[in-house]
Amino acid sequence: MAEGEGDWSYSSNSRRQEIVIRETKPMIENAIKEVYTALLPKTMIIADLGCSAGPNTLMFISSVIHVIADQTKTSGGGPMELQFFLNDLPGTDFNQLFQLIQNFKKLGTTDETAHVPPLYYISGLPDSYYNKLFPRESVHFFHSSYCLHWRSQQPEGLEAWRETYLNEDNIYITKTTTPLVVKKYQERFYKDFSLFLKLRYVELVYGGQMVLVFCGRKDEDVYNGDLNQLFWIGCKIVAKSCVEVEKEKVESFNLPVYGPSVAEVRDVVMESHLFNINHIKLFEHNWDPFDDSEGDEVEDSARSSTNVTKLIRSLLKSLVACHFGETILEPLFKEFMYLVAKHLEKEKTKFAIIALCLKKEYPRVQKVDLGYKHLK
């Protein structure tokens, strides 16, 4: 993510993520209440996976603290403590995040009902959530918002023999992407998501829960998703870059993302035999994070395209700069802004968001060895 607090930073362009957290707040609060009521832990361990560096993480922490304060007050339970772990990749701007946390602590967290908050502690955990993160059966609640559409790497095998790139004209799945390339994207999603579930299953206590929220698609047709349309625009721009960037770099660039359907997500969870699905839903939000209207028309396509470009640039800046170099950023995203405006003049497009709540139930049969020590 783009670091700092500038005009193009992730921190300044994460309103879409904020809206998603507000949308899923009831699901999070219900899951926290259920875990507390069922387990009554003296210390509750909570992890926010892919927390990034913006203020939205504090919304999640604050929500959990208020729920626990309310629950302990109403249930008459004894004092308890909360341990939050904030996880993201090592390149995340943790310094900025910890500065926000210090301000958060100074403001206090007593809510409108005057409930005294529990003692809480916040630590950073720089690592990929596709790795082992915690000891066995140590975490009570996992949260991950707007992250799991990111793959651990781009799909394997997109470079065919004689250095011919299988997805050479695209950076994601578009109408011209071959079925073979689509299959490789789907295999990467299945492999990553299955691994994520196995890792979290081992780390969760029995009765623990997870709320996972990420970009998906509402259409079962893999070619007809919102990310497909957005990154098709990106394909056109990257193709133009051939005149300034060596052809091999352009053809070898593929985004490590995948927007699954609800059915695909459900299939992976059910095939894992690890979790019960407490709740799963799909909802939509406009591409423009500052457009809260529900109509079918974009009021100001130029303004909306600027907002969309700031959001996408804050997410992709590091990937693009790492592959092509810093000099391409300004012309690439200037052209992207122009093409997004043209698209929004014709069609108001939305992101599809999948939210699901999973629970680790007590085993009905003898515990199965998941090969935890071999998971990477």
C-alpha positions as CSV (number, residue, x, y, z in Angstrom):
1,M,0.0,0.0,0.0
2,A,1.1,3.6,-0.6
3,E,2.7,4.8,2.6
4,G,2.4,8.1,4.5
5,E,-0.5,10.5,4.7
6,G,-0.2,12.4,1.4
7,D,-2.9,12.9,-1.2
8,W,-2.2,9.6,-2.9
9,S,-1.5,7.5,0.2
10,Y,-3.6,4.5,1.3
11,S,-4.4,6.2,4.6
12,S,-6.0,9.2,2.7
13,N,-7.8,6.9,0.3
14,S,-9.4,4.2,2.3
15,R,-13.0,5.4,2.6
16,R,-14.2,2.4,0.7
17,Q,-12.6,0.1,3.3
18,E,-14.2,2.2,6.0
19,I,-17.6,1.8,4.5
20,V,-17.1,-2.0,4.3
21,I,-16.1,-2.2,8.0
22,R,-19.2,-0.2,8.9
23,E,-21.4,-2.5,6.7
24,T,-20.0,-5.7,8.4
25,K,-19.9,-4.2,12.0
26,P,-23.1,-6.2,13.1
27,M,-21.6,-9.4,11.9
28,I,-18.3,-8.7,13.8
29,E,-20.2,-7.7,17.0
30,N,-22.4,-10.8,16.9
31,A,-19.4,-13.1,16.4
32,I,-17.5,-11.4,19.3
33,K,-20.6,-11.7,21.6
34,E,-21.0,-15.4,20.7
35,V,-17.3,-16.2,21.4
36,Y,-17.4,-14.3,24.7
37,T,-20.6,-16.0,25.9
38,A,-19.5,-19.5,24.9
39,L,-15.9,-19.4,26.2
40,L,-15.8,-16.6,28.9
41,P,-12.0,-16.2,28.4
42,K,-10.0,-14.3,31.0
43,T,-7.9,-13.0,28.1
44,M,-9.3,-12.8,24.6
45,I,-6.8,-13.0,21.7
46,I,-8.0,-11.1,18.6
47,A,-6.1,-10.7,15.3
48,D,-6.7,-8.3,12.5
49,L,-5.1,-9.8,9.4
50,G,-4.1,-7.4,6.6
51,C,-4.7,-4.4,8.9
52,S,-2.8,-2.0,6.7
53,A,-1.7,1.5,8.1
54,G,-4.9,3.6,8.0
55,P,-7.4,4.6,10.6
56,N,-9.9,1.8,9.8
57,T,-8.1,-0.7,12.1
58,L,-9.0,1.6,15.0
59,M,-12.6,1.3,14.1
60,F,-12.4,-2.4,14.4
61,I,-10.5,-2.3,17.7
62,S,-12.9,0.3,19.2
63,S,-15.9,-1.9,18.2
64,V,-14.5,-5.0,19.9
65,I,-13.7,-3.0,23.1
66,H,-17.2,-1.6,23.3
67,V,-18.8,-5.0,22.7
68,I,-16.7,-6.6,25.4
69,A,-17.3,-3.7,27.8
70,D,-21.1,-4.2,27.3
71,Q,-21.0,-7.9,27.6
72,T,-19.0,-8.0,30.9
73,K,-21.3,-5.3,32.3
74,T,-24.5,-7.2,31.4
75,S,-23.3,-10.7,32.3
76,G,-21.7,-9.6,35.5
77,G,-18.6,-11.6,34.5
78,G,-15.3,-10.8,36.1
79,P,-12.6,-8.5,34.6
80,M,-11.0,-9.6,31.4
81,E,-8.2,-8.4,29.1
82,L,-7.9,-8.1,25.4
83,Q,-4.8,-8.7,23.3
84,F,-5.0,-7.4,19.8
85,F,-2.5,-8.4,17.1
86,L,-2.3,-6.2,14.0
87,N,-0.9,-8.2,11.1
88,D,0.2,-7.1,7.7
89,L,3.3,-7.5,5.4
90,P,6.6,-6.2,6.7
91,G,6.5,-3.3,4.3
92,T,3.4,-1.8,6.0
93,D,3.9,1.6,7.6
94,F,3.6,0.3,11.2
95,N,5.1,3.5,12.5
96,Q,2.1,5.5,11.3
97,L,-0.2,2.8,12.6
98,F,1.3,2.9,16.1
99,Q,1.1,6.7,16.2
100,L,-2.6,6.5,15.4
101,I,-2.9,3.9,18.3
102,Q,-1.2,6.3,20.7
103,N,-3.7,9.0,19.9
104,F,-6.5,6.5,20.1
105,K,-5.4,5.5,23.6
106,K,-5.2,9.1,24.8
107,L,-8.8,9.8,23.7
108,G,-10.1,6.9,25.7
109,T,-12.7,4.3,24.7
110,T,-15.5,4.7,27.2
111,D,-18.7,4.6,25.2
112,E,-22.0,6.5,25.4
113,T,-23.3,4.0,28.0
114,A,-20.3,4.9,30.2
115,H,-19.1,1.3,30.4
116,V,-15.6,1.0,31.6
117,P,-13.5,-0.6,28.8
118,P,-11.5,-3.8,29.6
119,L,-7.7,-3.6,29.7
120,Y,-6.3,-4.1,26.3
121,Y,-2.9,-4.4,24.6
122,I,-2.0,-3.9,20.9
123,S,1.0,-5.4,19.2
124,G,2.2,-5.5,15.6
125,L,2.8,-8.7,13.7
126,P,4.6,-8.2,10.4
127,D,4.2,-11.3,8.2
128,S,2.1,-12.8,5.5
129,Y,-1.2,-14.3,6.6
130,Y,-0.4,-17.2,4.2
131,N,2.2,-18.2,6.9
132,K,1.8,-19.6,10.4
133,L,1.3,-16.7,12.8
134,F,0.2,-18.1,16.2
135,P,0.6,-21.1,18.4
136,R,-2.0,-23.9,18.3
137,E,-5.4,-23.0,19.6
138,S,-4.4,-19.6,21.0
139,V,-6.6,-17.1,19.1
140,H,-10.3,-16.5,19.9
141,F,-11.3,-14.3,16.9
142,F,-9.8,-13.5,13.5
143,H,-10.8,-10.5,11.4
144,S,-9.7,-9.7,7.9
145,S,-11.3,-6.9,5.8
146,Y,-10.7,-6.1,2.2
147,C,-7.7,-8.3,1.9
148,L,-8.3,-11.9,0.9
149,H,-8.8,-11.2,-2.8
150,W,-5.0,-10.7,-2.8
151,R,-3.2,-13.9,-3.7
152,S,0.1,-14.9,-2.2
153,Q,1.7,-14.6,-5.7
154,Q,0.6,-14.3,-9.3
155,P,-0.7,-17.6,-10.8
156,E,2.1,-20.0,-11.6
157,G,2.8,-21.1,-15.1
158,L,1.7,-18.0,-17.0
159,E,5.0,-18.1,-18.8
160,A,4.9,-20.8,-21.4
161,W,7.8,-22.4,-23.2
162,R,10.0,-20.3,-25.4
163,E,9.3,-17.3,-23.1
164,T,5.8,-16.8,-24.5
165,Y,3.5,-15.3,-21.9
166,L,0.1,-16.9,-21.7
167,N,-1.7,-13.8,-20.6
168,E,0.5,-11.4,-22.6
169,D,-2.2,-8.9,-23.5
170,N,-3.8,-8.8,-20.0
171,I,-3.0,-8.0,-16.4
172,Y,-6.0,-10.0,-15.0
173,I,-8.9,-12.0,-16.5
174,T,-10.6,-10.2,-19.4
175,K,-12.7,-11.3,-22.4
176,T,-9.6,-12.3,-24.3
177,T,-8.1,-14.4,-21.5
178,T,-7.9,-18.0,-22.4
179,P,-9.6,-20.7,-20.4
180,L,-6.2,-22.1,-19.4
181,V,-5.1,-18.8,-17.8
182,V,-8.5,-18.6,-16.0
183,K,-7.9,-22.1,-14.6
184,K,-4.5,-21.0,-13.3
185,Y,-6.1,-18.0,-11.5
186,Q,-8.8,-20.3,-10.0
187,E,-6.2,-22.8,-8.9
188,R,-4.2,-20.1,-7.2
189,F,-7.3,-18.9,-5.4
190,Y,-8.2,-22.4,-4.3
191,K,-4.7,-23.2,-3.1
192,D,-4.3,-19.9,-1.2
193,F,-7.7,-19.8,0.4
194,S,-7.5,-23.5,1.4
195,L,-4.1,-22.9,3.0
196,F,-5.4,-19.8,4.8
197,L,-8.3,-21.9,6.3
198,K,-6.0,-24.7,7.4
199,L,-3.6,-22.2,9.2
200,R,-6.4,-20.4,10.9
201,Y,-8.2,-23.6,12.0
202,V,-5.1,-24.8,13.8
203,E,-4.5,-21.4,15.5
204,L,-8.2,-20.9,16.6
205,V,-9.5,-22.2,19.9
206,Y,-12.5,-24.5,19.6
207,G,-15.6,-22.2,19.5
208,G,-13.5,-19.4,18.0
209,Q,-14.7,-17.5,15.0
210,M,-13.6,-15.5,11.9
211,V,-15.1,-12.7,10.0
212,L,-13.6,-12.4,6.5
213,V,-14.5,-9.7,4.0
214,F,-13.0,-9.4,0.5
215,C,-13.8,-8.4,-3.1
216,G,-15.6,-11.0,-5.1
217,R,-18.1,-11.1,-8.0
218,K,-21.9,-11.4,-8.1
219,D,-21.9,-13.3,-11.4
220,E,-20.9,-16.9,-11.7
221,D,-19.3,-16.1,-15.0
222,V,-15.6,-15.7,-14.2
223,Y,-15.3,-13.3,-17.1
224,N,-18.0,-11.0,-15.8
225,G,-16.8,-9.5,-12.5
226,D,-16.3,-6.0,-11.3
227,L,-12.5,-6.4,-11.0
228,N,-12.5,-7.7,-14.6
229,Q,-13.9,-4.4,-15.9
230,L,-11.6,-2.3,-13.7
231,F,-8.4,-4.1,-14.7
232,W,-9.5,-4.3,-18.3
233,I,-9.0,-0.6,-18.3
234,G,-5.6,-1.2,-16.7
235,C,-4.8,-3.7,-19.5
236,K,-5.3,-1.0,-22.2
237,I,-3.0,1.4,-20.4
238,V,-0.3,-1.1,-19.8
239,A,-0.4,-2.2,-23.5
240,K,0.2,1.4,-24.4
241,S,3.3,1.4,-22.2
242,C,5.0,-0.9,-24.6
243,V,6.5,2.1,-26.3
244,E,8.2,3.2,-23.1
245,V,8.8,-0.1,-21.3
246,E,10.4,-3.2,-22.7
247,K,7.8,-5.6,-24.1
248,E,8.7,-8.5,-21.8
249,K,8.0,-6.5,-18.7
250,V,4.6,-5.6,-20.0
251,E,3.6,-9.1,-21.0
252,S,4.9,-10.7,-17.8
253,F,2.9,-8.4,-15.5
254,N,-0.1,-10.1,-13.9
255,L,-2.0,-8.9,-10.8
256,P,-2.0,-11.3,-7.9
257,V,-5.7,-10.9,-7.2
258,Y,-8.8,-13.0,-7.8
259,G,-12.5,-12.0,-7.1
260,P,-14.3,-15.3,-6.4
261,S,-18.1,-15.9,-6.5
262,V,-20.0,-16.8,-3.4
263,A,-20.3,-20.3,-4.7
264,E,-16.6,-20.7,-5.1
265,V,-16.0,-19.4,-1.6
266,R,-18.6,-21.7,-0.1
267,D,-17.1,-24.7,-2.0
268,V,-13.6,-24.2,-0.7
269,V,-14.9,-23.8,2.9
270,M,-17.2,-26.9,2.6
271,E,-14.4,-29.0,1.0
272,S,-12.0,-28.1,3.8
273,H,-14.4,-29.7,6.4
274,L,-12.9,-27.3,9.0
275,F,-15.5,-24.6,9.7
276,N,-19.2,-24.1,9.9
277,I,-20.5,-21.2,7.9
278,N,-22.5,-19.1,10.3
279,H,-23.3,-16.4,7.8
280,I,-22.3,-15.4,4.2
281,K,-23.6,-12.5,2.1
282,L,-22.7,-10.4,-0.9
283,F,-23.3,-6.7,-1.1
284,E,-22.2,-3.9,-3.5
285,H,-20.7,-0.5,-3.3
286,N,-20.0,2.1,-6.1
287,W,-16.5,2.2,-7.6
288,D,-16.2,5.8,-6.3
289,P,-15.7,5.5,-2.5
290,F,-17.3,9.0,-2.1
291,D,-20.4,8.3,-4.1
292,D,-23.1,7.1,-1.7
293,S,-25.9,7.4,-4.2
294,E,-28.1,4.5,-5.2
295,G,-29.1,5.6,-8.6
296,D,-27.7,4.2,-11.9
297,E,-26.0,7.3,-13.1
298,V,-22.8,9.0,-12.1
299,E,-23.3,12.7,-11.3
300,D,-19.8,13.8,-12.0
301,S,-17.7,11.3,-13.9
302,A,-14.5,13.4,-13.8
303,R,-14.7,13.7,-10.0
304,S,-15.6,10.1,-9.6
305,S,-12.7,8.9,-11.8
306,T,-10.3,11.0,-9.7
307,N,-11.6,9.3,-6.5
308,V,-11.4,5.8,-8.1
309,T,-7.9,6.5,-9.4
310,K,-6.6,7.6,-6.0
311,L,-8.0,4.4,-4.4
312,I,-6.5,2.1,-7.0
313,R,-3.2,3.9,-7.1
314,S,-2.9,3.7,-3.3
315,L,-3.4,-0.1,-3.6
316,L,-1.2,-0.8,-6.7
317,K,1.5,1.8,-6.5
318,S,4.1,-0.5,-5.0
319,L,3.4,-3.4,-7.4
320,V,3.5,-1.2,-10.5
321,A,6.6,0.7,-9.4
322,C,8.4,-2.5,-8.4
323,H,7.8,-4.1,-11.8
324,F,8.0,-1.1,-14.2
325,G,9.9,1.6,-12.2
326,E,8.7,4.8,-10.6
327,T,8.7,6.9,-13.8
328,I,5.7,5.1,-15.2
329,L,3.4,6.0,-12.3
330,E,2.3,9.5,-13.3
331,P,1.5,8.8,-17.0
332,L,-0.1,5.5,-16.3
333,F,-2.5,6.7,-13.6
334,K,-3.3,9.9,-15.6
335,E,-4.4,7.7,-18.5
336,F,-6.2,5.4,-16.1
337,M,-8.2,8.4,-14.7
338,Y,-9.2,9.4,-18.2
339,L,-10.4,6.0,-19.2
340,V,-12.3,5.4,-15.9
341,A,-14.1,8.7,-16.5
342,K,-15.1,7.5,-20.0
343,H,-16.3,4.2,-18.6
344,L,-18.4,5.9,-15.9
345,E,-20.1,8.2,-18.4
346,K,-21.6,5.0,-19.9
347,E,-22.0,2.8,-16.9
348,K,-22.1,3.1,-13.1
349,T,-20.1,0.1,-11.9
350,K,-20.0,-1.4,-8.4
351,F,-17.6,-3.5,-6.4
352,A,-19.1,-6.8,-5.2
353,I,-18.0,-7.6,-1.6
354,I,-18.3,-11.0,0.1
355,A,-18.6,-11.2,3.9
356,L,-18.6,-14.5,5.8
357,C,-18.5,-15.6,9.4
358,L,-16.9,-19.0,10.1
359,K,-16.9,-21.0,13.4
360,K,-14.5,-23.7,14.5
361,E,-16.7,-26.3,16.1
362,Y,-15.7,-28.9,18.7
363,P,-14.7,-32.1,16.8
364,R,-17.3,-34.9,16.6
365,V,-14.6,-37.4,15.6
366,Q,-11.0,-37.9,16.5
367,K,-8.9,-34.9,15.7
368,V,-7.3,-35.0,12.2
369,D,-3.7,-34.2,11.7
370,L,-3.7,-31.3,9.3
371,G,0.1,-31.4,8.7
372,Y,0.4,-28.0,10.5
373,K,4.2,-28.3,10.9
374,H,4.6,-28.6,7.1
375,L,2.3,-25.6,6.3
376,K,4.2,-22.6,5.0
